Amino acid sequence: MKTIFENAGLQYGRQGDYSLPQLKVGNANEHYIGVWGQRYRRYLKEHHRIIYYNYLTAGTLYRHLAEADEQANEMFERLVKELSAKEGVTAKLKASNPMEWVRQTNNIRSRASEIVCDELFRL
């Protein structure tokens, strides 16, 4: 008599005295997950466990995180460019007053990071 597992076309393998199901997990390495994707994964795992485990068990978690990471990166870069242009943080400022340029650039990057986090973590 076959088990439900075997009826689904899956197999058992012998490990010593035990028969264990031969399960294969999808390849998580095919998707690059950067800093935004890692933050988003941590947020889902801590605050939206059901959504996190639904993605995980469906095998779409890493693809979803990679897409979120890509969107967040694009948004971050766009915001930094827009805010830099709006506030006059240019190469001319960098040449004339490098410390002021660094201060303003760090300020802009920090604000852009907060905006991206607010948008990314809004479910």
ABEGO torsion letter per residue (X at the ends): XBBAAAAAGBBBBBBEABBBBBBBBBBAAABBBBAAAAAAAAAAAAABAAAAAAAAAAGAAAAAAAAAAAAAAAAAAAAAAAAAAAAGBBAAAAAABAAAAAAAAAAAAAAAAAAAAAAAABX
